[in-house]
Amino acid sequence: MTNDRKFLEALISIIGISNNKKLTLEKELNKILLVIVDCLKVKSGSILLLNGKGMMEVAASTKSRIVGVKQSLDDDSPTAWVAKNKKSLYIDSAAKCDYNLKRFKHYSGDAFFIAPVINNDRVIGVISVTDKIGSDTFGRDEREILINIAGQVIIALENNRMARSLEKKSKDLRKKNLELKKLEKLRTELFNMLIHDLKGPLSEVVANLDILSYTVKGEGIEFVETAQSGCSNLFNLVADLLDVSRLEEGKMPIVYEQLIPRDIIREANAGLIMSVKSKGANFMEDFPADDDLTFEGDRSLLIRVYQNLLTNAISYTPKGEIIKVGYKYPDPENIEFFIEDKGPGVPEEFRDEIFCKFSQIDEKFEGRVYTTGLGLNFCKKAVNAHGGMISVESLKDKGSRFYFRVPVKQVKKR
């Protein structure tokens, strides 16, 4: 058999071994070593790998008793010399050895050949063969075969390393996903329990403040009204917390009814009169002239969406400024509700993020924290549930225009 054919057959065998993903690295290297031994007609052979700590370890060998044996790169052995110098080494009985190297005494033949396994100019191991059957020499063609095979061992090692690495990462990812699911379930259960527990004492506070509003006179009534406004905001937050979860789980059906657009806005405004008064601000309505159309939607949800947007506008509107509220028809199939304030505006890079759940964007250089908690996230989910969209237009220091659109395919005249 010619050397070319021997190498081709060995190469085909090694490629088959490398592509067998069921093999462990140890079994893969042992099978590759058997191919090498058979191809070069030797009795003894070993594959040693570097471990990155100045040591080599026998990963595969025809002498199973030495598998796992470690060897320092500082030794004056032939394998250490090859690893350090990145050069192959060939010695036989007729060759003069210019290196003072100590060789193990358990080999029966004098000739041996050691080739480095190099990847990206870095030695990752060596392949050693000795005890040649027949003539105790390795011809040039045979040495070239081993050097070429060493290149294929690189592929085998890299394929195996990548497969093991991907498998480990996949296993770690599955484990982390399972842990996250458990934590998310625990968080959801705790979250729902706390919110339900908050509703009781909060309702008592609201009820008692309502009673106080009828008994307190003079200047004291302002404190009661301010407390009522704060409780109203807190009650809305609790409602948002519960309803965001229900919307996410698809457990909140949309209750459609015929709605008058200006009534939605005015009812939302009425619930925030105290907040507007405390800011010294006011509402300015911007409605289409002679509008007598109605549309279908969930009254309660849409009013809460509008109130959430109004609450944000009031928070960031300077004292004494006007907040424009209104609606229009951007096209025959949609109605657009909008709120325009004179606040500091929302930076362009944050205009999508503010609608995310629990988002909080700290912009200290402007002296402001953009925080939505759950209000804007609830708005987005409620509008999406109607088949609509929500967005914001803004200019720095010139205010923001929040708007949402919902379909009005069944617009009717009153």
C-alpha positions, 0 to 999 in steps of 0.5 A: 500500500502506498504512503498516500493511500495509507494517509488517505485511509487514516484521514478518512477514519479520523474524520469519521471519529471526529464527527462522532458526537457520542464519543467522549474526548478520551475515547475519541483520542484513543480511537485516533491513536489506534488509527495512527499506530496501525497506519505507521506500523508501530507497537507504541504510541501516545497523545499528550495534551497540555493543561495550561499549567506548564504540564502535559498529561498522557490523554491516550496511549497504547500502554494504558497504565501511563494514561493520566501520567503528568509530565512537566514542560521543564523536564529534559524529555523528548516530548517536553522538548517538542512542546517547548520548541514547537518542532518535531523530533526524530531519532533512530539508531543510525542518527546522531542525537544532538540533544541531551534528552532522557527517554523512558527505558520501557521502549524496545526500539531505538527509533522514535518520532514526536510531532507537535499538535499546534493550533493558532501557533500554540502547542496544545499537545504532542503525538509520539510513536516508537517501537516500529515493526520491522525496520527500526526507522521512520522514513520521511514519508511516514514522518510527514503522515504523522505531521499531517495527522497531527493537523487532523487531531487539532480538528478532532480536539477542537470539535470535541472541545466545542461540542462539550462547551456547547453542551455545558453552556446548554445545560447551564442555560437550562438550569438557569431558566428553571431557576428563573421560572421558579423565582418568577413563580414565587415573585408572582405569588408574593406580588399578588399576595401583597397587592391583595393585602394592600387593598384592605387597609387602603380602602379603610384610609380612603373611606375615613378620608371621605368622612373627614372631608365632610367634617373638616372645615377651613384650611384643614380641608386642603390637607384632606383633599391632598391626602385624598389625591395621594390615596387615589393615586395609590389606589390606581397604582394598586389597580395597575399592578393587579391589571397588568398581571391579568392583561399579561395572562389574558384574564382581563376581557375587554368589555365593549360599549358605545362611548363618547370621546369627550366624556372619556376625557372629562371623566378622567379630568374630573378624577384629577382636579385636586392634583391639578389644583395643587400644581396651579395648572389647568386643562385646556380642551381641544376637541373636533368641532360638532363631533357627534360620533361614538366608538366602541371600547372598554370605558373603565380601561380607557379612562384609566389609561387617560388618567395615567397619562394625565398623572404623568403630565401633571407631575412634570408640568411647571406651576401655572402651565396649561395641559392640553387634552383632546382627541382627533381622527387621524384617519377614518378607522382610528381615534387618537386621544392625546395629552400635551404638557410643558415639561422637560420632555423625554429624551429620544433614546428613552421613548420606547423604554418608558413603556416597559414594565418597572422601568426607571430612567435616571437623568441626573444631569437634568435633575429629573428621574423618568419613572413609569413604575407600572402606569405606562406599561399598563397603558400600553397593555390596555391599548394593545388589548383594544388593538391600538397603539401608544407612543410619545412625541417630545422635544427637550425643554419644550414638553411632551405629547403622549397619545394613543389610538384605538380602532373605531370601525363601528363609529356611529352618529348619536 
